[in-house]
């Protein structure tokens, strides 16, 4: 894929000539292919090519955004004129002028590691692998029939060229591949909807076609299909009294994302997401707040190789790094773009992100996770007299400030005297954020993404 970098540079120069004090332009193209197989038969392939230019301009503290998918000199000039005009018109409405933190601007190129280019892989090849994957699970497991199956391979290639009036100039390329499924499971006349991976998620990484080999979806789907079939058959109710709980990586990742990552987004903390995505239980002065036990460590890191959230520079030209959200139970860091960093009198930690050319960059997570500890799974089990191991989830919800939450287990097991016993049906963990993190007693060392 090619990007006309001259158009982005034109946008910046022209915006400055119109009186803007700051201008940035982002050429952003995402090429997506979705191959679907329903009950061994191909469905129509989904092809999406999103390509355009997004720009932001600031005038006397008012920031405006606009985008176009008509990539011509005339269209770009008209876009810039409109965006600068909008910024100027907004100055009378701005009570608190938007300012940016001073940052070192990135220059150069970066990309995710890629050995086999995704654009060289045909739809027929993807469907062949889906058919082989379907053969692994189509007969069901342990007497549970997988009567309806939808298997999906999705690939995307994201390329960007970013330039701003403060000297940033960055080109990037991130290919990604993921596999997911939706399955109707039947047992004893009852139907259940399950997904592999569990929890309506996907099995994926950044990288080229070699990702498929690294993921080994055939082994994964066979094991998960077997485990989830057992979960469907489970009839035993979980203990009704308070017990110890072990959470699997899928559940831990979800909890970290929802109860630590989202509330740490500084735009939420300032109330700027209230009408759309919600707010946060954290306040501007909550840094240093004790919210969990000494075992609570939560990080967000965009720089992890092969991760789905991989990036090295954000949408404002700032170099990415690991962010320590919770350290030993204490709130240590928020996720910032340059505007919120200025409000908090700190530096941006490169959390400005955008999914497409026509979306303004906002503060979002990358890869949010609980730091690994020192315990093996067997060591986590050994001190539990009575408990439940919730390996995966089927549903969850959390309130708008990310405080009260509820998780329902899918694959879950009873723990008795330090040993995994029979499966239990739909255990529910209903808890507040402080109580969850304060209850954390030990962390396993088997970190999984």
C-alpha positions as CSV (number, residue, x, y, z in Angstrom):
1,X,0.0,0.0,0.0
2,X,1.2,3.5,-0.7
3,X,0.4,6.8,1.0
4,X,0.8,10.2,-0.6
5,X,2.9,11.9,2.1
6,X,3.0,15.2,0.2
7,X,-0.7,15.7,0.9
8,X,-0.2,15.4,4.7
9,X,2.7,17.9,4.6
10,X,0.6,20.2,2.5
11,X,-2.2,20.1,5.1
12,X,0.2,21.1,7.8
13,X,1.8,24.0,5.9
14,X,-1.5,25.3,4.6
15,X,-3.1,25.2,8.0
16,X,-0.3,27.3,9.5
17,X,-0.6,29.8,6.6
18,X,-4.3,30.2,7.6
19,X,-3.3,31.3,11.1
20,X,-3.5,28.0,13.1
21,X,-1.0,27.8,15.9
22,X,-0.7,24.0,15.6
23,X,-1.6,21.5,12.8
24,X,-1.3,17.8,12.5
25,X,-2.2,15.5,9.6
26,X,-2.5,11.7,9.6
27,X,-2.8,9.6,6.4
28,X,-4.4,6.4,7.7
29,X,-5.2,3.3,5.6
30,X,-6.6,0.0,6.9
31,X,-7.1,-2.9,4.6
32,X,-9.2,-5.7,6.2
33,X,-10.2,-9.1,4.9
34,X,-12.6,-11.3,6.8
35,X,-13.1,-15.0,5.7
36,X,-16.1,-16.8,7.2
37,X,-17.0,-20.5,7.2
38,X,-20.4,-21.6,8.4
39,X,-20.9,-25.3,9.0
40,X,-18.1,-26.2,6.5
41,X,-19.5,-23.9,3.8
42,X,-17.9,-20.5,2.8
43,X,-19.8,-17.3,3.5
44,X,-19.2,-14.1,1.4
45,X,-15.8,-12.7,2.1
46,X,-15.7,-9.2,3.8
47,X,-13.3,-6.7,2.2
48,X,-12.8,-3.3,3.7
49,X,-10.4,-0.6,2.4
50,X,-10.6,2.5,4.7
51,X,-8.2,5.2,3.4
52,X,-8.2,8.9,4.1
53,X,-6.7,11.9,5.8
54,X,-7.5,13.2,9.3
55,X,-6.3,16.6,10.5
56,X,-6.4,18.6,13.7
57,X,-5.8,22.4,14.0
58,X,-5.6,24.5,17.1
59,X,-6.3,28.2,17.2
60,X,-6.1,30.2,20.5
61,X,-6.8,27.1,22.6
62,X,-9.6,25.8,20.4
63,X,-9.0,22.4,18.8
64,X,-10.9,21.2,15.7
65,X,-10.8,17.9,13.8
66,X,-11.9,16.9,10.3
67,X,-11.3,14.2,7.7
68,X,-11.6,13.4,4.0
69,X,-11.3,10.3,1.9
70,X,-10.9,12.3,-1.3
71,X,-7.1,12.5,-1.5
72,X,-6.5,15.4,-3.8
73,X,-4.8,18.8,-3.3
74,X,-8.1,20.7,-3.7
75,X,-10.0,18.4,-1.2
76,X,-7.2,18.6,1.4
77,X,-7.1,22.4,1.1
78,X,-10.9,22.6,1.5
79,X,-10.7,20.3,4.5
80,X,-8.0,22.5,6.2
81,X,-9.9,25.7,5.5
82,X,-13.0,24.1,7.2
83,X,-11.1,22.8,10.2
84,X,-9.2,26.1,10.8
85,X,-12.5,28.0,10.4
86,X,-14.2,25.7,12.9
87,X,-11.3,26.2,15.4
88,X,-11.5,30.0,15.1
89,X,-15.3,30.0,15.5
90,X,-14.9,27.8,18.7
91,X,-12.7,30.2,20.6
92,X,-15.6,32.1,22.1
93,X,-16.9,28.8,23.5
94,X,-13.7,27.7,25.2
95,X,-13.5,28.3,28.9
96,X,-10.3,26.4,29.4
97,X,-7.9,26.7,26.3
98,X,-6.4,23.4,25.2
99,X,-2.7,23.3,25.5
100,X,-0.3,20.5,24.8
101,X,2.6,19.2,26.9
102,X,6.0,19.8,25.5
103,X,7.3,16.5,24.0
104,X,10.1,15.2,21.9
105,X,8.6,14.5,18.5
106,X,9.3,11.2,16.8
107,X,10.7,11.0,13.3
108,X,11.3,7.9,11.1
109,X,9.6,4.6,10.4
110,X,8.5,1.7,12.5
111,X,6.6,-1.5,11.9
112,X,5.5,-4.8,13.6
113,X,7.6,-7.8,12.8
114,X,6.4,-9.5,9.7
115,X,7.8,-12.4,7.8
116,X,5.0,-13.5,5.4
117,X,3.0,-10.5,4.1
118,X,-0.7,-10.8,4.5
119,X,-1.5,-9.2,1.2
120,X,0.2,-12.2,-0.5
121,X,-2.3,-14.7,1.1
122,X,-5.3,-15.6,-0.9
123,X,-8.9,-16.0,0.3
124,X,-8.7,-19.6,-0.8
125,X,-5.8,-20.2,1.5
126,X,-7.6,-18.7,4.4
127,X,-10.7,-20.8,3.7
128,X,-8.6,-23.9,3.5
129,X,-7.3,-23.3,7.0
130,X,-10.8,-22.6,8.3
131,X,-12.0,-25.9,6.8
132,X,-9.3,-27.8,8.5
133,X,-10.1,-26.0,11.8
134,X,-13.8,-26.8,11.4
135,X,-12.9,-30.5,10.9
136,X,-11.3,-30.4,14.4
137,X,-14.5,-29.3,16.2
138,X,-17.5,-30.1,14.0
139,X,-18.3,-33.5,15.6
140,X,-18.4,-31.9,19.1
141,X,-16.9,-33.3,22.3
142,X,-18.1,-35.5,25.2
143,X,-21.6,-36.0,23.8
144,X,-22.1,-32.3,23.2
145,X,-22.9,-31.5,19.6
146,X,-21.7,-28.3,17.9
147,X,-24.7,-28.0,15.6
148,X,-24.0,-24.6,14.2
149,X,-20.5,-23.2,13.7
150,X,-19.2,-19.9,12.4
151,X,-15.4,-19.7,12.1
152,X,-13.7,-16.5,11.1
153,X,-10.2,-15.5,10.1
154,X,-9.6,-11.7,10.0
155,X,-6.5,-10.0,8.7
156,X,-5.8,-6.3,8.6
157,X,-2.9,-4.1,7.4
158,X,-2.7,-0.7,9.0
159,X,-0.4,1.9,7.5
160,X,-0.1,5.5,8.7
161,X,1.9,8.6,7.9
162,X,1.8,11.2,10.6
163,X,3.2,14.8,10.5
164,X,2.7,17.8,12.7
165,X,3.9,21.4,12.9
166,X,6.3,20.6,15.8
167,X,8.5,18.4,13.7
168,X,7.0,14.9,14.0
169,X,7.2,12.8,10.9
170,X,6.4,9.1,11.3
171,X,5.5,6.2,8.9
172,X,4.2,2.9,10.3
173,X,2.9,-0.5,9.3
174,X,1.1,-3.0,11.6
175,X,-0.4,-6.2,10.1
176,X,-2.6,-8.3,12.3
177,X,-4.3,-11.7,12.2
178,X,-7.0,-13.1,14.4
179,X,-9.2,-16.2,14.6
180,X,-12.6,-16.4,16.3
181,X,-15.8,-18.5,16.3
182,X,-19.4,-18.6,17.4
183,X,-20.8,-22.0,18.1
184,X,-24.3,-23.4,19.0
185,X,-23.7,-26.3,21.4
186,X,-26.5,-28.8,22.0
187,X,-26.8,-31.2,25.0
188,X,-29.8,-33.0,26.4
189,X,-32.2,-30.9,24.3
190,X,-30.8,-27.6,25.4
191,X,-28.9,-25.1,23.3
192,X,-26.0,-23.0,24.4
193,X,-24.0,-20.3,22.6
194,X,-20.3,-20.5,23.2
195,X,-17.2,-19.0,21.5
196,X,-13.7,-20.2,21.0
197,X,-11.8,-18.4,22.4
198,X,-14.3,-18.0,25.3
199,X,-15.7,-14.6,26.2
200,X,-16.4,-13.4,22.6
201,X,-12.8,-12.6,22.1
202,X,-10.3,-13.7,19.4
203,X,-7.0,-15.5,19.1
204,X,-4.6,-13.1,17.5
205,X,-1.4,-11.3,17.2
206,X,0.3,-8.5,15.2
207,X,2.5,-9.9,12.4
208,X,2.2,-11.6,9.0
209,X,0.8,-15.0,8.0
210,X,3.4,-16.6,10.2
211,X,1.1,-15.7,13.2
212,X,-1.1,-18.6,12.2
213,X,1.7,-21.1,12.9
214,X,2.7,-19.4,16.2
215,X,-0.9,-19.5,17.4
216,X,-1.4,-23.2,16.5
217,X,-5.2,-22.8,16.4
218,X,-5.8,-26.5,15.7
219,X,-4.4,-27.6,19.1
220,X,-6.1,-24.6,20.8
221,X,-9.5,-25.2,19.3
222,X,-9.4,-28.9,20.0
223,X,-8.5,-28.3,23.7
224,X,-10.9,-25.4,24.2
225,X,-13.7,-27.2,22.4
226,X,-13.3,-30.2,24.7
227,X,-13.1,-28.0,27.8
228,X,-16.1,-25.9,26.9
229,X,-18.2,-29.0,26.1
230,X,-17.5,-30.2,29.6
231,X,-18.5,-26.8,30.9
232,X,-21.8,-27.1,29.1
233,X,-22.5,-30.5,30.8
234,X,-21.6,-29.2,34.3
235,X,-24.6,-29.2,36.6
236,X,-23.1,-28.7,40.0
237,X,-23.8,-25.3,41.6
238,X,-20.9,-23.3,42.9
239,X,-20.5,-23.0,46.7
240,X,-22.9,-20.4,48.2
241,X,-20.6,-19.4,51.1
242,X,-17.6,-17.1,50.6
243,X,-14.7,-19.0,49.1
244,X,-11.3,-18.4,47.6
245,X,-11.2,-17.8,43.9
246,X,-8.5,-18.3,41.2
247,X,-9.1,-16.5,37.9
248,X,-7.7,-17.6,34.6
249,X,-5.7,-15.3,32.2
250,X,-8.8,-14.5,30.1
251,X,-10.8,-13.3,33.2
252,X,-7.8,-11.5,34.7
253,X,-7.2,-9.6,31.5
254,X,-10.8,-8.5,31.3
255,X,-10.9,-7.3,34.9
256,X,-7.6,-5.4,34.4
257,X,-9.0,-3.8,31.2
258,X,-12.3,-2.8,32.7
259,X,-11.5,-1.9,36.3
260,X,-8.0,-0.5,35.9
261,X,-7.4,0.4,32.3
262,X,-10.5,2.3,31.4
263,X,-10.7,4.3,34.7
264,X,-7.1,5.4,34.2
265,X,-7.9,7.1,31.0
266,X,-7.3,10.8,31.8
267,X,-10.1,12.1,29.5
268,X,-12.6,10.0,31.5
269,X,-11.2,11.3,34.8
270,X,-11.7,14.9,33.6
271,X,-15.3,14.0,32.6
272,X,-14.8,14.4,28.8
273,X,-16.1,10.9,28.0
274,X,-19.1,11.1,30.2
275,X,-21.7,11.4,27.5
276,X,-20.3,8.5,25.5
277,X,-18.1,5.9,27.1
278,X,-18.6,6.9,30.8
279,X,-16.5,8.4,33.6
280,X,-14.1,7.0,36.3
281,X,-14.1,6.4,40.0
282,X,-10.6,7.9,40.0
283,X,-10.2,11.7,40.4
284,X,-7.5,14.1,39.3
285,X,-5.9,13.8,42.8
286,X,-6.2,10.0,43.1
287,X,-2.6,9.4,42.2
288,X,-1.1,7.7,45.3
289,X,-4.5,6.3,46.3
290,X,-4.2,2.8,47.9
291,X,-6.8,0.7,46.1
292,X,-5.5,-2.8,46.4
293,X,-3.2,-5.2,48.2
294,X,0.6,-5.3,47.9
295,X,0.1,-8.0,45.2
296,X,-1.8,-5.7,42.9
297,X,0.3,-4.7,39.9
298,X,-1.4,-3.6,36.7
299,X,0.5,-2.3,33.6
300,X,-0.3,-1.2,30.1
301,X,2.4,-1.6,27.5
302,X,2.1,-0.9,23.7
303,X,5.6,-2.0,23.0
304,X,5.1,-5.8,23.5
305,X,6.2,-7.6,20.3
306,X,3.5,-9.5,18.5
307,X,0.7,-8.1,20.7
308,X,-2.6,-6.9,19.1
309,X,-2.1,-3.5,20.7
310,X,1.4,-3.0,19.5
311,X,2.7,0.4,18.6
312,X,5.9,2.4,19.1
313,X,4.5,6.0,18.6
314,X,1.1,7.3,19.2
315,X,-1.2,9.5,17.1
316,X,0.5,12.6,18.4
317,X,4.1,11.6,17.6
318,X,5.0,10.7,21.1
319,X,7.2,7.6,21.7
320,X,5.4,4.8,23.5
321,X,6.5,3.1,26.7
322,X,5.2,0.8,29.4
323,X,2.7,2.5,31.8
324,X,2.5,1.3,35.5
325,X,-1.2,1.9,36.4
326,X,-1.2,0.1,39.8
327,X,1.9,-0.7,41.7
328,X,1.7,-2.7,45.0
329,X,-1.9,-1.7,45.3
330,X,-1.3,2.0,44.7
331,X,-2.5,4.1,41.8
332,X,0.7,5.2,40.1
333,X,-0.1,6.5,36.6
334,X,-2.9,7.6,34.3
335,X,-3.1,7.2,30.5
336,X,-2.4,10.6,28.9
337,X,-2.4,12.4,25.6
338,X,-0.6,15.8,25.3
339,X,-3.7,17.8,26.3
340,X,-4.5,15.9,29.5
341,X,-0.8,15.7,30.3
342,X,-0.7,19.5,30.3
343,X,-3.7,19.7,32.6
344,X,-2.0,17.3,35.0
345,X,1.4,19.0,34.7
346,X,3.1,15.9,33.5
347,X,4.3,14.3,30.3
348,X,2.3,12.4,27.7
349,X,2.8,8.6,27.9
350,X,1.7,8.1,24.3
351,X,-2.0,7.0,24.8
352,X,-3.5,9.0,21.9
353,X,-5.0,6.5,19.5
354,X,-7.3,6.4,16.5
355,X,-8.8,3.4,14.7
356,X,-9.4,5.1,11.4
357,X,-8.6,8.3,9.4
358,X,-12.0,9.8,10.3
359,X,-11.7,9.3,14.0
360,X,-10.1,11.9,16.2
361,X,-7.3,10.5,18.4
362,X,-8.5,9.9,22.0
363,X,-6.9,8.3,25.0
364,X,-7.1,4.5,24.9
365,X,-5.3,1.5,26.3
366,X,-3.0,-0.8,24.4
367,X,-2.2,-4.1,26.2
368,X,-3.4,-3.9,29.8
369,X,-2.5,-6.8,32.1
370,X,-1.7,-8.0,35.6
371,X,2.0,-8.3,36.1
372,X,3.1,-12.0,36.6
373,X,4.0,-13.1,40.1
374,X,6.1,-16.0,41.5
375,X,3.6,-18.8,41.9
376,X,2.9,-21.8,39.7
377,X,-0.7,-22.8,39.2
378,X,-0.2,-25.8,41.6
379,X,1.2,-23.4,44.3
380,X,-1.9,-21.2,43.9
381,X,-4.1,-24.2,44.5
382,X,-2.3,-25.9,47.4
383,X,-3.5,-23.6,50.2
384,X,-7.1,-23.5,49.1
385,X,-9.4,-25.7,51.3
386,X,-12.6,-24.8,49.3
387,X,-12.7,-22.5,46.3
388,X,-13.6,-22.0,42.6
389,X,-11.3,-21.8,39.6
390,X,-12.9,-19.6,37.0
391,X,-10.9,-20.2,33.8
392,X,-13.1,-18.3,31.3
393,X,-16.2,-16.1,31.3
394,X,-19.5,-16.1,29.4
395,X,-20.7,-12.6,30.3
396,X,-19.8,-9.5,32.3
397,X,-20.9,-6.0,33.0
398,X,-19.5,-2.9,34.8
399,X,-21.0,0.5,35.7
400,X,-20.1,3.7,33.9
401,X,-17.5,4.7,36.5
402,X,-15.9,1.2,36.5
403,X,-16.6,0.6,40.2
404,X,-19.4,-2.1,40.5
405,X,-18.9,-5.1,38.3
406,X,-20.1,-8.7,37.7
407,X,-18.4,-11.6,35.9
408,X,-20.1,-15.0,35.1
409,X,-17.8,-18.0,34.6
410,X,-18.1,-20.4,31.7
411,X,-15.4,-23.0,32.2
412,X,-15.1,-23.2,36.0
413,X,-14.1,-25.9,38.5
414,X,-14.5,-26.6,42.2
415,X,-11.3,-26.6,44.3
416,X,-11.2,-28.9,47.3
417,X,-8.2,-29.4,49.6
418,X,-5.8,-27.9,47.0
419,X,-7.0,-30.0,44.0
420,X,-9.2,-29.3,41.0
421,X,-12.4,-31.3,41.1
422,X,-15.6,-31.3,39.0
423,X,-16.9,-28.5,37.0
424,X,-19.3,-25.9,38.4
425,X,-22.1,-24.2,36.6
426,X,-21.9,-20.4,35.9
427,X,-20.2,-19.1,39.1
428,X,-20.8,-15.4,39.6
429,X,-18.2,-12.9,40.9
430,X,-20.0,-9.7,41.9
431,X,-17.6,-7.2,43.5
432,X,-16.4,-3.6,43.6
433,X,-13.1,-2.5,42.2
434,X,-11.4,-1.7,45.5
435,X,-12.6,-5.0,47.0
436,X,-11.3,-7.0,44.1
437,X,-7.8,-5.5,44.1
438,X,-7.6,-5.6,47.9
439,X,-8.5,-9.3,47.9
440,X,-5.6,-10.2,45.6
441,X,-3.4,-12.6,47.5
442,X,-1.0,-14.1,44.9
443,X,-0.2,-13.9,41.2
444,X,0.7,-16.8,38.9
445,X,3.9,-16.6,36.8
446,X,2.3,-18.0,33.6
447,X,1.5,-14.6,31.9
448,X,-0.6,-15.1,28.8
449,X,-1.9,-12.7,26.2
